Amino acid sequence: MANQIEGPAVRLDLAVTTSQRELSNEGLLMLSFRLYLTDIDTSCWSWTTDRWVCGRSWIKPLANPTLVSQLACDQSGRASLFVRECNDGIQRPRVEPATQTLSNAGSLISGMSGWQVDFVTVELQPGAIRIAVGEHGTAPLYLATGRGMLAGSWNLPELREFFDPSDLLERAVVRALTRQPRYTSDTLFRGVKQLTERAMATFTRHGLEIAYPEPAHHVLAARQPRAGVDLVAAFHELLTVVTTAVAAGPGDVGVELSGGADSANVALAVSTVRDDAVRSYGLVVDGKVGMQQRIRRDVLVRRLGFTDVAISAGVHPPFAPDGVRALGLPHDPCSAYYREAFDRMRDVVAEHETRVIFTGLGGDELNALHPHERPGDSTPAEYHSIPWLGSRVHAAMADVDTNLAPVSAVPLPTLMAFRLHHPAYLAAGIWPKAPLAHPMIGRFAEQLPLELRKGKSLFRERLRRAGFANEIADPRRPENFRALMQHGLRRYGMPMLERMLEESTLTDAGYLDRRALHAAWQAAKTAEPIPSILCDAIAVERGVQTLRNAAHPAAATID
């Protein structure tokens, strides 16, 4: 059964309601906290309604059946806490509200790093707070400090009272304006840090320090399988095992289903694990490409027995008037390009009370070529040629690769995609899961022969063996969002750009050149296509403005 959802009037109400919920309710995140050094000396933690409390300090875990959390104290004044995924499919209380008393509180989390699940640990001892995360990187953990206080959240705007939105980090701005993303503890703001995968944050009276881990180990070359080994069958079994760890657990399960090979393989794995109803959700583009996408999705939905909800992406283009950017609601300036459309899908997922959403993120990286397998004639993009970049960007261009995190267990592009895509789900109490990004599957894929990775041949063959025709397994015209970007830029982005010519934080700070930006705006009015990289300047500017206005409510306006 398929439902088609369209119409901006409904979206306006949902955008305001959901975004306001993101800002006002810290408990809708996997883990958020405020920890004061003066409180942790006492170790008097107790459970109150929805969080652990000790003096002014509190720790609040996500209310999701996929996660479990626990806190323990000992007689020395130490306390330890974890929030982790369940990986056994057993129904259990999501929170153990009773604070355990152990001879050594650290034993509660001592073996966590060896678990094949995502987790966050908090270790408290007199004078020091330590936060650690696992290798899966489901969503970022942002950290900010106050006077003797450490604040943390997956949702950057939630920390806005603890940093100055005008105090931008030069190298981070360069990355954002020139499409040179990097995985790092840096954020756009000097006052906020990101705790990257496997990293450790330590907060004392001397301040906050983040220690990167050693680089993760990877297979650097393909291997030839032993005679008789069926690699497609092995991949099917491995993906099923990884998916079962979460899909077999309690709570309603959904799948992002675009109609491409990545999400189709994940959907096939989920259908193998779940006997009960599974909902599929997808953003469907307009035009002939969208028609073919609808056909592929319909075939997949019928074959897998899903209940489907299709959302028209064209109704929710970038900078649409009912989205967080146009409404001026505080948000991360480095959000996804198509945030408005994905926010709408997130709202629909939440309306259907889906608690776990499976995605196809990580599929591209899983099939990536090793460095020595890539063509040698590819030329890097020349970011210096973007004409509207200001003098401050050019001065900081050489620092783009400063303070980078080491090689991660999950591919770096996948982790950065999680950073863009997952926080919106977490803010609605939904746990996102990307089986193709599991480190165990990554290690398997790194060893595959080139012919199985190239063109996603492994993925496509698995779909064929499942009975899908080649039009489903290897479509000629896969979906893309280029037309949606052009529509959003032309109809809604250009007026925002025009307003930036009069008032712009990035221009005033020297990151954008006002005269060159004016020339770009004039040229873009008749250009076919509009340079899509203008989206980056508009989005970063808009996000910074919303955070500045939130810090100074009297100055806030909705354009």
C-alpha positions as CSV (number, residue, x, y, z in Angstrom):
1,M,0.0,0.0,0.0
2,A,1.5,3.3,-1.0
3,N,0.6,6.8,0.1
4,Q,1.6,10.0,-1.7
5,I,2.2,13.1,0.5
6,E,2.3,16.5,-1.1
7,G,1.3,20.0,-0.2
8,P,3.2,22.9,1.4
9,A,0.3,24.0,3.7
10,V,0.6,20.9,5.8
11,R,4.4,21.2,5.8
12,L,4.4,24.7,7.3
13,D,2.7,23.5,10.5
14,L,4.9,20.5,10.8
15,A,8.1,22.5,10.2
16,V,7.3,24.9,13.0
17,T,6.2,22.3,15.4
18,T,9.1,19.9,14.9
19,S,11.8,22.5,14.8
20,Q,10.5,24.1,17.9
21,R,10.5,20.7,19.6
22,E,14.2,20.4,18.6
23,L,15.0,23.6,20.3
24,S,13.0,23.2,23.5
25,N,13.3,19.5,24.5
26,E,16.7,18.2,25.2
27,G,15.4,14.7,25.9
28,L,14.8,14.0,22.2
29,L,18.5,13.4,21.7
30,M,20.6,10.2,22.2
31,L,22.4,11.8,25.0
32,S,22.5,15.4,26.2
33,F,24.1,16.7,29.4
34,R,25.2,19.6,31.6
35,L,28.0,18.6,33.9
36,Y,29.5,20.9,36.6
37,L,32.8,20.1,38.1
38,T,31.6,21.2,41.5
39,D,28.8,18.6,41.4
40,I,30.7,15.6,40.4
41,D,32.8,15.7,43.5
42,T,29.8,14.5,45.5
43,S,28.6,11.6,43.3
44,C,25.0,11.9,44.5
45,W,23.3,10.8,41.3
46,S,19.7,9.9,41.3
47,W,17.0,9.3,38.6
48,T,14.3,11.9,38.3
49,T,11.5,11.5,35.7
50,D,13.7,11.4,32.5
51,R,17.3,12.0,33.6
52,W,20.0,11.5,36.1
53,V,20.5,14.5,38.4
54,C,23.3,15.6,40.7
55,G,23.0,19.2,42.0
56,R,22.8,21.4,38.9
57,S,24.2,18.6,36.7
58,W,22.1,16.3,34.6
59,I,22.4,13.6,32.0
60,K,19.4,12.7,29.8
61,P,19.4,9.7,27.5
62,L,17.3,9.2,24.4
63,A,13.9,7.5,24.8
64,N,14.2,4.8,22.2
65,P,13.7,1.0,22.5
66,T,16.9,0.4,20.5
67,L,19.1,2.0,23.2
68,V,19.9,1.1,26.8
69,S,21.6,3.2,29.4
70,Q,22.9,2.7,32.9
71,L,24.8,4.7,35.6
72,A,26.9,3.4,38.5
73,C,28.8,5.0,41.4
74,D,31.4,3.8,43.9
75,Q,32.6,4.9,47.3
76,S,35.5,6.9,46.0
77,G,33.2,9.5,44.4
78,R,33.5,8.2,40.9
79,A,30.5,7.6,38.5
80,S,30.3,6.0,35.1
81,L,27.5,5.9,32.6
82,F,26.9,4.4,29.2
83,V,24.3,4.7,26.4
84,R,24.6,2.0,23.8
85,E,22.7,0.2,21.1
86,C,21.1,-3.2,22.0
87,N,22.3,-5.9,19.6
88,D,20.4,-8.9,20.8
89,G,16.8,-8.1,19.8
90,I,15.6,-8.6,23.4
91,Q,12.8,-6.3,24.9
92,R,14.2,-4.6,28.0
93,P,13.8,-1.3,29.9
94,R,15.6,1.4,27.9
95,V,16.9,2.9,31.1
96,E,18.0,1.3,34.4
97,P,16.8,4.2,36.7
98,A,18.3,2.8,39.8
99,T,21.9,4.0,40.3
100,Q,24.2,1.0,40.8
101,T,26.8,1.0,43.5
102,L,29.9,-0.9,42.5
103,S,33.3,-1.4,44.1
104,N,34.8,0.3,41.0
105,A,32.4,2.4,38.9
106,G,34.8,2.3,36.0
107,S,34.1,-1.4,35.5
108,L,30.6,-0.5,34.1
109,I,32.3,0.8,30.9
110,S,35.6,-0.9,30.9
111,G,34.8,-3.3,28.1
112,M,32.7,-1.0,26.0
113,S,35.3,-0.2,23.3
114,G,35.2,-3.9,22.2
115,W,31.5,-4.0,21.6
116,Q,30.2,-4.1,18.0
117,V,27.6,-1.4,18.7
118,D,27.5,2.3,18.9
119,F,27.9,3.9,22.3
120,V,28.7,6.9,24.4
121,T,30.4,6.7,27.8
122,V,30.7,9.3,30.6
123,E,33.2,8.9,33.3
124,L,33.1,11.3,36.3
125,Q,35.7,11.6,39.0
126,P,36.6,14.5,41.4
127,G,38.0,17.3,39.2
128,A,37.6,15.5,35.8
129,I,35.0,14.6,33.3
130,R,35.7,12.1,30.4
131,I,33.5,11.5,27.4
132,A,34.2,8.7,24.9
133,V,32.4,7.5,21.8
134,G,32.6,4.3,19.7
135,E,33.7,3.7,16.1
136,H,30.3,3.7,14.5
137,G,29.7,7.5,14.6
138,T,26.0,7.4,14.2
139,A,25.7,11.1,14.9
140,P,28.1,13.8,16.1
141,L,28.5,14.8,19.7
142,Y,29.1,18.5,20.1
143,L,30.7,19.9,23.2
144,A,30.8,23.4,24.7
145,T,32.0,24.8,28.0
146,G,30.9,27.4,30.5
147,R,32.3,28.4,33.9
148,G,33.3,25.0,35.3
149,M,30.7,23.3,33.2
150,L,30.7,20.9,30.2
151,A,27.6,20.8,27.9
152,G,27.0,18.2,25.3
153,S,24.4,17.4,22.6
154,W,24.0,15.9,19.2
155,N,22.1,19.1,18.2
156,L,24.5,22.0,17.8
157,P,21.8,24.7,18.2
158,E,21.0,23.4,21.7
159,L,24.4,24.6,22.8
160,R,23.9,28.1,21.4
161,E,23.9,29.8,24.8
162,F,27.5,28.6,25.4
163,F,29.2,30.0,22.3
164,D,29.3,33.2,20.2
165,P,27.9,32.5,16.7
166,S,29.9,35.4,15.4
167,D,33.2,33.9,16.5
168,L,33.9,31.7,13.5
169,L,36.9,29.4,12.9
170,E,38.6,30.5,9.7
171,R,39.6,27.0,8.4
172,A,36.1,25.6,9.1
173,V,34.5,28.5,7.1
174,V,36.9,27.8,4.2
175,R,35.8,24.2,4.2
176,A,32.1,25.1,4.2
177,L,32.3,27.7,1.5
178,T,34.5,25.7,-0.9
179,R,33.1,22.1,-0.5
180,Q,36.2,20.8,1.1
181,P,34.6,18.9,4.1
182,R,37.0,17.4,6.6
183,Y,36.4,15.0,9.5
184,T,37.7,16.8,12.5
185,S,37.0,18.1,16.0
186,D,36.6,21.5,14.5
187,T,33.2,23.0,13.9
188,L,32.2,26.3,12.3
189,F,32.4,28.0,15.7
190,R,35.5,28.4,18.0
191,G,33.4,27.7,21.0
192,V,32.1,24.3,19.9
193,K,34.0,21.0,19.4
194,Q,32.9,17.8,17.9
195,L,33.9,14.5,19.5
196,T,34.9,12.3,16.6
197,E,34.7,8.5,16.5
198,R,36.8,6.7,19.1
199,A,38.0,10.1,20.5
200,M,38.2,11.0,24.2
201,A,37.2,14.4,25.6
202,T,38.6,15.4,29.0
203,F,37.3,18.4,30.9
204,T,39.0,19.8,34.0
205,R,39.4,23.3,35.6
206,H,42.1,23.8,32.9
207,G,39.6,23.5,30.1
208,L,38.5,21.0,27.4
209,E,41.0,18.7,25.6
210,I,40.1,16.2,22.9
211,A,42.5,13.3,22.2
212,Y,42.3,11.6,18.9
213,P,42.7,7.8,18.7
214,E,45.3,5.8,16.7
215,P,44.3,5.4,13.0
216,A,42.0,2.5,12.3
217,H,43.4,-0.4,10.3
218,H,42.2,-1.1,6.8
219,V,42.8,-3.6,4.0
220,L,44.6,-1.6,1.3
221,A,44.3,-4.0,-1.6
222,A,41.8,-6.5,-3.0
223,R,42.3,-10.2,-2.4
224,Q,41.3,-13.1,-4.6
225,P,38.8,-15.4,-2.9
226,R,39.4,-19.1,-2.5
227,A,38.0,-21.4,-5.2
228,G,34.3,-22.0,-4.7
229,V,33.6,-19.1,-2.4
230,D,30.4,-17.3,-3.3
231,L,31.0,-13.6,-2.4
232,V,27.5,-12.5,-3.2
233,A,26.1,-15.1,-0.8
234,A,28.7,-14.1,1.8
235,F,27.6,-10.5,1.5
236,H,24.0,-11.4,1.8
237,E,24.7,-13.4,5.0
238,L,26.8,-10.7,6.5
239,L,24.4,-7.9,5.8
240,T,21.5,-9.9,7.3
241,V,23.5,-10.5,10.5
242,V,24.4,-6.8,10.9
243,T,20.8,-5.8,10.1
244,T,19.3,-8.4,12.5
245,A,21.2,-6.9,15.5
246,V,18.8,-3.9,15.4
247,A,15.9,-4.8,13.1
248,A,14.9,-7.8,15.3
249,G,14.5,-5.6,18.4
250,P,11.4,-4.0,19.7
251,G,9.7,-1.0,18.2
252,D,8.4,-0.1,14.7
253,V,11.0,-0.3,12.0
254,G,11.2,1.8,8.8
255,V,13.4,2.0,5.7
256,E,14.5,4.9,3.6
257,L,13.8,3.6,0.1
258,S,15.0,5.8,-2.8
259,G,14.9,3.0,-5.4
260,G,18.7,2.9,-5.8
261,A,20.9,-0.1,-5.3
262,D,22.1,0.9,-1.8
263,S,18.7,1.4,-0.1
264,A,17.3,-1.6,-2.0
265,N,19.9,-3.9,-0.6
266,V,19.2,-2.6,2.9
267,A,15.5,-3.0,2.4
268,L,16.0,-6.6,1.3
269,A,17.9,-7.3,4.4
270,V,15.3,-5.8,6.7
271,S,12.5,-7.7,4.9
272,T,14.4,-10.9,5.6
273,V,14.6,-10.2,9.3
274,R,11.2,-8.7,10.1
275,D,8.0,-10.7,9.7
276,D,5.7,-7.9,10.8
277,A,4.8,-4.7,9.0
278,V,7.7,-2.5,7.8
279,R,7.1,1.0,6.4
280,S,9.2,2.4,3.6
281,Y,9.7,6.1,3.1
282,G,11.2,7.9,0.1
283,L,11.7,11.3,-1.5
284,V,10.5,11.1,-5.1
285,V,11.9,13.6,-7.6
286,D,9.9,15.2,-10.4
287,G,10.1,14.6,-14.2
288,K,10.9,11.5,-16.2
289,V,13.6,10.5,-13.7
290,G,11.0,10.7,-11.0
291,M,8.6,8.5,-13.0
292,Q,11.1,5.8,-13.3
293,Q,12.0,6.1,-9.6
294,R,8.4,5.6,-8.7
295,I,8.2,2.5,-10.8
296,R,11.3,1.0,-9.2
297,R,10.0,1.9,-5.7
298,D,6.6,0.3,-6.4
299,V,8.2,-2.9,-7.6
300,L,10.4,-3.1,-4.5
301,V,7.5,-2.3,-2.1
302,R,5.2,-4.9,-3.6
303,R,8.0,-7.5,-3.6
304,L,9.1,-6.9,-0.1
305,G,5.6,-6.4,1.4
306,F,6.2,-3.0,2.8
307,T,3.7,-0.2,3.5
308,D,5.0,2.7,1.6
309,V,4.9,6.5,2.0
310,A,6.2,8.5,-0.9
311,I,7.0,12.2,-0.3
312,S,7.3,14.6,-3.3
313,A,10.7,16.2,-3.0
314,G,9.7,19.0,-5.4
315,V,7.3,20.4,-2.9
316,H,10.2,20.9,-0.4
317,P,13.2,22.4,-2.3
318,P,16.2,24.1,-0.7
319,F,15.3,27.3,1.0
320,A,11.5,26.7,0.7
321,P,9.4,29.1,2.8
322,D,8.2,26.5,5.2
323,G,11.7,25.2,6.1
324,V,14.0,26.1,9.0
325,R,16.2,28.3,6.9
326,A,13.5,30.5,5.5
327,L,11.6,30.6,8.8
328,G,14.8,31.7,10.6
329,L,14.7,28.9,13.2
330,P,18.1,28.2,14.8
331,H,19.9,25.3,13.0
332,D,23.4,24.1,12.1
333,P,24.7,26.2,9.2
334,C,26.4,23.1,7.8
335,S,23.1,21.1,7.4
336,A,22.4,19.0,4.4
337,Y,21.8,20.8,1.1
338,Y,18.3,19.2,0.8
339,R,17.4,19.7,4.5
340,E,13.9,20.9,3.8
341,A,13.0,17.7,1.9
342,F,14.6,15.4,4.4
343,D,13.0,17.3,7.3
344,R,9.6,16.6,5.7
345,M,10.5,12.9,5.4
346,R,11.6,12.9,9.0
347,D,8.3,14.5,10.1
348,V,6.4,11.7,8.2
349,V,8.5,9.0,9.8
350,A,7.8,10.5,13.2
351,E,4.0,10.8,12.5
352,H,3.9,7.0,11.8
353,E,5.7,6.4,15.1
354,T,8.6,4.6,13.5
355,R,11.3,4.3,16.1
356,V,14.2,2.9,14.0
357,I,14.9,4.0,10.4
358,F,17.3,2.0,8.2
359,T,19.2,4.0,5.5
360,G,21.4,3.1,2.5
361,L,24.2,5.5,3.6
362,G,27.6,4.1,3.2
363,G,26.9,2.2,-0.1
364,D,29.1,4.5,-2.2
365,E,32.1,4.2,0.1
366,L,31.6,0.5,0.4
367,N,32.2,0.1,-3.3
368,A,35.0,2.7,-3.5
369,L,38.1,2.0,-5.4
370,H,41.5,1.7,-3.6
371,P,43.8,4.6,-4.4
372,H,45.9,2.6,-6.8
373,E,42.8,1.5,-8.7
374,R,41.6,5.0,-9.5
375,P,42.2,6.7,-12.8
376,G,45.4,8.8,-12.9
377,D,44.1,11.6,-15.1
378,S,41.5,13.1,-12.6
379,T,42.2,16.7,-11.8
380,P,41.3,18.2,-8.4
381,A,38.7,21.1,-8.3
382,E,40.2,24.6,-8.2
383,Y,38.5,26.1,-5.2
384,H,40.5,29.4,-5.6
385,S,38.4,30.1,-8.7
386,I,35.2,30.8,-6.8
387,P,35.0,34.5,-7.5
388,W,33.0,35.6,-4.4
389,L,35.4,34.3,-1.8
390,G,36.8,37.0,0.4
391,S,40.4,37.8,1.4
392,R,40.0,36.0,4.7
393,V,39.2,32.7,2.9
394,H,42.2,33.0,0.7
395,A,44.4,33.7,3.7
396,A,43.2,30.6,5.5
397,M,43.1,28.2,2.5
398,A,46.4,26.6,3.5
399,D,44.9,25.6,6.9
400,V,42.1,23.4,5.4
401,D,43.9,20.2,6.4
402,T,44.8,21.3,9.9
403,N,43.6,19.3,13.0
404,L,42.2,16.4,11.0
405,A,41.0,13.3,12.8
406,P,42.9,10.1,12.0
407,V,41.7,7.4,9.6
408,S,38.4,6.0,11.0
409,A,36.9,2.6,11.1
410,V,33.8,3.8,9.1
411,P,34.8,5.6,5.9
412,L,35.2,9.4,6.5
413,P,32.7,10.5,3.8
414,T,30.1,8.2,5.5
415,L,30.7,9.8,8.9
416,M,30.3,13.2,7.4
417,A,27.1,12.1,5.8
418,F,25.9,10.9,9.2
419,R,26.7,14.3,10.6
420,L,24.4,15.9,8.0
421,H,21.6,13.4,7.9
422,H,21.2,11.8,11.3
423,P,20.7,14.6,13.9
424,A,17.3,15.4,12.5
425,Y,16.1,11.9,13.2
426,L,17.6,11.9,16.6
427,A,15.9,15.1,17.4
428,A,12.6,13.3,16.8
429,G,13.5,10.4,19.0
430,I,14.2,8.1,16.0
431,W,17.3,6.0,15.8
432,P,18.9,5.9,12.4
433,K,20.8,2.8,11.3
434,A,23.1,2.4,8.2
435,P,24.0,-1.3,7.9
436,L,26.2,-0.7,4.9
437,A,28.5,1.5,7.1
438,H,29.1,-1.2,9.7
439,P,32.9,-1.7,10.1
440,M,32.5,-5.5,9.8
441,I,31.0,-5.1,6.3
442,G,33.5,-2.4,5.5
443,R,36.4,-4.8,6.2
444,F,34.7,-7.4,4.0
445,A,34.2,-5.0,1.1
446,E,37.8,-3.7,1.2
447,Q,39.0,-7.2,0.2
448,L,36.6,-7.7,-2.7
449,P,37.9,-8.0,-6.2
450,L,37.7,-4.8,-8.3
451,E,35.0,-6.3,-10.6
452,L,32.6,-6.7,-7.7
453,R,33.1,-3.2,-6.4
454,K,33.1,-1.3,-9.7
455,G,29.7,-0.1,-10.6
456,K,28.3,-1.7,-7.4
457,S,28.3,-5.1,-9.2
458,L,28.0,-6.9,-5.9
459,F,24.9,-5.0,-4.9
460,R,23.3,-5.4,-8.3
461,E,23.9,-9.1,-8.5
462,R,22.4,-9.7,-5.0
463,L,19.2,-7.9,-6.2
464,R,19.1,-10.1,-9.3
465,R,19.4,-13.2,-7.3
466,A,16.5,-12.0,-5.2
467,G,14.4,-12.0,-8.3
468,F,14.5,-8.4,-9.4
469,A,14.8,-7.5,-13.0
470,N,17.7,-5.5,-14.4
471,E,15.6,-2.3,-14.5
472,I,15.6,-2.5,-10.7
473,A,19.0,-3.8,-10.1
474,D,20.8,-1.5,-12.5
475,P,18.6,1.4,-13.6
476,R,19.6,3.5,-16.6
477,R,18.5,6.8,-15.0
478,P,19.1,6.7,-11.3
479,E,17.4,9.5,-9.2
480,N,19.3,12.7,-8.5
481,F,18.4,16.0,-6.9
482,R,20.1,18.4,-9.4
483,A,16.8,19.8,-10.7
484,L,15.5,20.2,-7.2
485,M,18.6,22.3,-6.3
486,Q,18.1,24.5,-9.3
487,H,14.4,25.0,-8.5
488,G,15.2,25.9,-4.9
489,L,18.1,28.3,-5.8
490,R,16.1,30.1,-8.5
491,R,12.9,30.6,-6.6
492,Y,13.9,30.9,-3.0
493,G,17.7,31.1,-2.8
494,M,18.2,34.1,-5.1
495,P,16.0,36.4,-2.9
496,M,18.1,35.3,0.1
497,L,21.3,36.1,-1.8
498,E,19.9,39.5,-2.7
499,R,19.3,40.3,1.0
500,M,22.9,39.1,1.7
501,L,24.1,42.0,-0.5
502,E,22.7,44.4,2.1
503,E,23.5,42.5,5.3
504,S,25.8,39.5,5.7
505,T,27.9,38.2,8.6
506,L,30.2,36.4,6.2
507,T,30.8,39.5,4.1
508,D,31.3,41.8,7.1
509,A,33.9,39.3,8.4
510,G,35.8,39.2,5.1
511,Y,34.8,35.6,4.1
512,L,32.8,36.8,1.1
513,D,33.6,39.7,-1.3
514,R,30.5,41.9,-1.5
515,R,31.2,43.3,-5.0
516,A,32.0,39.8,-6.5
517,L,28.9,38.4,-4.7
518,H,26.8,41.1,-6.3
519,A,28.2,40.2,-9.7
520,A,27.4,36.5,-9.1
521,W,23.9,37.4,-8.1
522,Q,23.4,39.4,-11.3
523,A,24.8,36.7,-13.5
524,A,22.8,33.9,-11.7
525,K,19.5,35.6,-12.5
526,T,19.8,34.5,-16.1
527,A,22.2,31.6,-15.8
528,E,21.3,28.1,-16.9
529,P,22.2,26.5,-14.6
530,I,22.8,28.6,-11.5
531,P,26.2,27.7,-10.0
532,S,25.1,25.3,-7.3
533,I,28.0,26.3,-5.0
534,L,26.1,29.5,-4.4
535,C,24.0,27.3,-2.2
536,D,26.9,26.9,0.2
537,A,27.3,30.6,0.8
538,I,23.6,31.2,1.3
539,A,23.1,28.2,3.6
540,V,26.1,29.0,5.8
541,E,25.1,32.7,6.0
542,R,21.5,31.8,6.9
543,G,22.5,29.3,9.5
544,V,24.9,31.7,11.2
545,Q,22.2,34.4,11.2
546,T,19.6,32.2,12.9
547,L,22.0,31.3,15.7
548,R,23.0,34.9,16.2
549,N,19.3,35.9,16.3
550,A,18.7,33.2,18.8
551,A,21.5,34.5,21.0
552,H,19.9,38.0,20.7
553,P,16.1,37.4,20.4
554,A,15.3,41.1,20.2
555,A,17.1,41.3,16.9
556,A,15.5,38.2,15.4
557,T,13.3,38.6,12.3
558,I,11.7,36.1,9.9
559,D,12.4,37.1,6.3
